[in-house]
Amino acid sequence: MFSKKKNTSKVDYEQLLIYVILRKRAKEKKRLFQHFVVFLIGAVFLIVLNVVIGYQEEFKPLGYNWFVWAVLLWTLIFLVHFFNVFIVNSFMGKDWEAKQVDKLVKKQREKIAQLQEKVERDHPLPKERKTIDPATTSKRISPEDPDRPINS
């Protein structure tokens, strides 16, 4: 009656997990698109800087203008980012990770079951357990003579 409001969320754990995964995936694609826009703007800037303004015109590594090498390097980095977002994450996403974890858990349970069988086979438990009645055992240390051995 006076307690706090209970959480009555209709979203169960699986739906929440799917939402989190899809949100992360959308963020990855958004960052890739942002990278592409920055790449285009940066490439145009480098070309304008070298060709129009004339910055470092005489610097031509391997016979090409320096901006060509900068744009090629940036293109390689963008392609790695693209490959990571669309190819690697598609094959090795959360589903793949969950399957791998399930496979390892299953393998571990099989090993534990084999070890349990081996222990039960090599060291079986006794059929009957003898109960010792503490009232019938007289092997106690008496307070009057604590140095006397228990076996005597």
C-alpha positions as a Markdown table, in Angstrom:
| # | Residue | x | y | z |
|---|---|---|---|---|
| 1 | Met | 0.0 | 0.0 | 0.0 |
| 2 | Phe | 2.7 | 2.5 | 1.0 |
| 3 | Ser | 5.5 | 0.8 | -0.7 |
| 4 | Lys | 7.4 | 2.1 | -3.7 |
| 5 | Lys | 6.0 | 1.6 | -7.2 |
| 6 | Lys | 6.9 | -1.7 | -8.6 |
| 7 | Asn | 8.6 | -1.9 | -12.0 |
| 8 | Thr | 5.9 | -2.8 | -14.4 |
| 9 | Ser | 8.0 | -2.7 | -17.5 |
| 10 | Lys | 6.6 | -4.8 | -20.3 |
| 11 | Val | 10.0 | -5.1 | -21.9 |
| 12 | Asp | 11.6 | -8.4 | -21.0 |
| 13 | Tyr | 15.2 | -9.2 | -20.9 |
| 14 | Glu | 15.5 | -10.5 | -24.5 |
| 15 | Gln | 13.8 | -7.5 | -26.0 |
| 16 | Leu | 16.1 | -5.2 | -23.9 |
| 17 | Leu | 19.2 | -7.1 | -25.1 |
| 18 | Ile | 18.0 | -6.9 | -28.7 |
| 19 | Tyr | 17.4 | -3.2 | -28.3 |
| 20 | Val | 20.9 | -2.6 | -26.9 |
| 21 | Ile | 22.5 | -4.6 | -29.6 |
| 22 | Leu | 20.6 | -2.8 | -32.4 |
| 23 | Arg | 21.3 | 0.6 | -30.8 |
| 24 | Lys | 25.1 | -0.2 | -30.7 |
| 25 | Arg | 24.9 | -1.3 | -34.4 |
| 26 | Ala | 23.2 | 1.9 | -35.4 |
| 27 | Lys | 25.9 | 3.9 | -33.6 |
| 28 | Glu | 28.6 | 2.0 | -35.4 |
| 29 | Lys | 27.0 | 2.8 | -38.8 |
| 30 | Lys | 26.5 | 6.4 | -37.8 |
| 31 | Arg | 30.2 | 6.7 | -36.9 |
| 32 | Leu | 31.1 | 5.1 | -40.2 |
| 33 | Phe | 29.0 | 7.6 | -42.1 |
| 34 | Gln | 30.6 | 10.5 | -40.1 |
| 35 | His | 34.0 | 9.1 | -40.9 |
| 36 | Phe | 33.1 | 9.0 | -44.6 |
| 37 | Val | 31.9 | 12.7 | -44.5 |
| 38 | Val | 35.1 | 13.8 | -42.7 |
| 39 | Phe | 37.1 | 11.8 | -45.2 |
| 40 | Leu | 35.5 | 13.5 | -48.2 |
| 41 | Ile | 35.9 | 17.0 | -46.6 |
| 42 | Gly | 39.5 | 16.2 | -45.6 |
| 43 | Ala | 40.5 | 14.8 | -49.0 |
| 44 | Val | 39.1 | 17.9 | -50.8 |
| 45 | Phe | 40.9 | 20.1 | -48.3 |
| 46 | Leu | 44.2 | 18.3 | -48.9 |
| 47 | Ile | 43.8 | 18.6 | -52.7 |
| 48 | Val | 42.9 | 22.3 | -52.5 |
| 49 | Leu | 45.8 | 22.9 | -50.1 |
| 50 | Asn | 48.3 | 21.4 | -52.5 |
| 51 | Val | 47.0 | 22.2 | -55.9 |
| 52 | Val | 45.2 | 25.5 | -55.5 |
| 53 | Ile | 47.2 | 27.1 | -52.6 |
| 54 | Gly | 50.5 | 25.5 | -53.6 |
| 55 | Tyr | 51.5 | 24.3 | -50.1 |
| 56 | Gln | 54.5 | 21.9 | -50.4 |
| 57 | Glu | 54.2 | 21.7 | -54.3 |
| 58 | Glu | 57.8 | 20.5 | -54.7 |
| 59 | Phe | 57.4 | 17.6 | -52.2 |
| 60 | Lys | 56.6 | 14.6 | -54.3 |
| 61 | Pro | 57.4 | 11.2 | -52.7 |
| 62 | Leu | 57.8 | 8.5 | -55.4 |
| 63 | Gly | 56.8 | 11.0 | -58.1 |
| 64 | Tyr | 53.3 | 11.7 | -56.8 |
| 65 | Asn | 52.0 | 14.8 | -54.9 |
| 66 | Trp | 52.0 | 14.3 | -51.1 |
| 67 | Phe | 48.2 | 14.7 | -50.9 |
| 68 | Val | 47.8 | 11.5 | -53.0 |
| 69 | Trp | 49.6 | 9.5 | -50.4 |
| 70 | Ala | 47.7 | 11.2 | -47.6 |
| 71 | Val | 44.3 | 10.4 | -49.3 |
| 72 | Leu | 45.4 | 6.8 | -50.1 |
| 73 | Leu | 46.4 | 6.2 | -46.4 |
| 74 | Trp | 43.1 | 7.7 | -45.2 |
| 75 | Thr | 41.2 | 5.6 | -47.7 |
| 76 | Leu | 42.9 | 2.5 | -46.3 |
| 77 | Ile | 41.9 | 3.5 | -42.8 |
| 78 | Phe | 38.4 | 4.1 | -43.9 |
| 79 | Leu | 38.2 | 0.7 | -45.7 |
| 80 | Val | 39.4 | -1.0 | -42.5 |
| 81 | His | 36.7 | 0.8 | -40.6 |
| 82 | Phe | 34.1 | -0.2 | -43.2 |
| 83 | Phe | 35.3 | -3.8 | -43.2 |
| 84 | Asn | 35.1 | -3.9 | -39.4 |
| 85 | Val | 31.5 | -2.5 | -39.3 |
| 86 | Phe | 29.9 | -4.4 | -42.1 |
| 87 | Ile | 31.8 | -7.6 | -42.4 |
| 88 | Val | 33.5 | -8.5 | -39.1 |
| 89 | Asn | 30.6 | -7.5 | -36.9 |
| 90 | Ser | 28.1 | -9.2 | -39.1 |
| 91 | Phe | 29.8 | -12.6 | -38.8 |
| 92 | Met | 31.2 | -12.2 | -35.3 |
| 93 | Gly | 28.5 | -10.2 | -33.5 |
| 94 | Lys | 26.5 | -11.0 | -30.4 |
| 95 | Asp | 24.9 | -14.1 | -31.9 |
| 96 | Trp | 28.3 | -15.6 | -32.7 |
| 97 | Glu | 29.6 | -14.7 | -29.3 |
| 98 | Ala | 26.6 | -16.3 | -27.6 |
| 99 | Lys | 27.1 | -19.5 | -29.6 |
| 100 | Gln | 30.7 | -19.7 | -28.7 |
| 101 | Val | 29.9 | -19.2 | -25.0 |
| 102 | Asp | 27.2 | -21.9 | -25.2 |
| 103 | Lys | 29.7 | -24.3 | -26.9 |
| 104 | Leu | 32.3 | -23.7 | -24.3 |
| 105 | Val | 29.8 | -24.2 | -21.4 |
| 106 | Lys | 28.6 | -27.5 | -23.0 |
| 107 | Lys | 32.2 | -28.7 | -23.3 |
| 108 | Gln | 33.0 | -27.8 | -19.7 |
| 109 | Arg | 29.9 | -29.6 | -18.4 |
| 110 | Glu | 30.8 | -32.7 | -20.4 |
| 111 | Lys | 34.3 | -32.6 | -18.8 |
| 112 | Ile | 32.8 | -32.2 | -15.3 |
| 113 | Ala | 30.4 | -35.1 | -15.9 |
| 114 | Gln | 33.4 | -37.3 | -17.1 |
| 115 | Leu | 35.4 | -36.4 | -14.0 |
| 116 | Gln | 32.4 | -37.0 | -11.7 |
| 117 | Glu | 32.0 | -40.5 | -13.3 |
| 118 | Lys | 35.6 | -41.2 | -12.8 |
| 119 | Val | 35.6 | -40.2 | -9.2 |
| 120 | Glu | 32.5 | -42.2 | -8.5 |
| 121 | Arg | 34.1 | -45.2 | -10.2 |
| 122 | Asp | 37.5 | -44.9 | -8.5 |
| 123 | His | 36.3 | -43.8 | -5.1 |
| 124 | Pro | 32.7 | -45.1 | -4.5 |
| 125 | Leu | 30.9 | -43.9 | -1.4 |
| 126 | Pro | 30.3 | -46.6 | 1.3 |
| 127 | Lys | 26.9 | -48.3 | 1.1 |
| 128 | Glu | 26.0 | -47.9 | 4.8 |
| 129 | Arg | 27.2 | -45.2 | 7.0 |
| 130 | Lys | 28.0 | -46.0 | 10.6 |
| 131 | Thr | 26.7 | -43.5 | 13.0 |
| 132 | Ile | 28.7 | -43.0 | 16.2 |
| 133 | Asp | 26.8 | -42.3 | 19.3 |
| 134 | Pro | 28.7 | -39.7 | 21.3 |
| 135 | Ala | 27.1 | -41.0 | 24.6 |
| 136 | Thr | 28.7 | -44.5 | 24.2 |
| 137 | Thr | 32.2 | -43.3 | 23.5 |
| 138 | Ser | 34.2 | -42.9 | 26.6 |
| 139 | Lys | 37.3 | -41.6 | 25.0 |
| 140 | Arg | 37.3 | -38.1 | 26.5 |
| 141 | Ile | 39.9 | -36.1 | 28.2 |
| 142 | Ser | 39.1 | -35.7 | 31.8 |
| 143 | Pro | 39.6 | -32.3 | 33.3 |
| 144 | Glu | 41.3 | -33.8 | 36.4 |
| 145 | Asp | 44.1 | -35.5 | 34.3 |
| 146 | Pro | 44.5 | -33.9 | 30.9 |
| 147 | Asp | 47.9 | -35.5 | 30.4 |
| 148 | Arg | 46.5 | -39.0 | 30.4 |
| 149 | Pro | 46.4 | -40.5 | 27.0 |
| 150 | Ile | 42.9 | -41.1 | 25.4 |
| 151 | Asn | 43.6 | -44.7 | 24.5 |
| 152 | Ser | 44.3 | -45.9 | 28.1 |
